[in-house]
């Protein structure tokens, strides 16, 4: 079973996205902020990270940068999933090393399809 780390500070979004991912057969670990995310990645080595941008303690851009520059984590695909949907936000997310960027609200199939595509690489 593939492991997904969901990094999201909103409990409602955590529940909704976690349920969606589990329904599609993935094991889900949830982190509520960037610090928890980095600690979780060190411990569990997820297959993919779904990452919000606006979070307490450390934003998603910084988390993504740290993942992509860490020697043991840089190969983990990162999907940024944020309410920041402007073109500049998407550009900046990809510039930080994100493998994909999805703006909220999103269609379930968009998130699932993106994850499936990245896990096939």
WOBELWO-V429674 format. One record per helix or strand. SS is the DSSP state (a for helix, b for strand). FROM is the first residue (numbers start at 0). LEN is the number of residues. Records with the same first field share a line. If there is no record, write none. Layout:
SS: FROM-LEN / FROM-LEN
This chain:
b: 2-5 / 26-5 / 47-4 / 76-6 / 99-4
a: 10-13 / 33-11 / 59-10 / 86-9 / 107-13
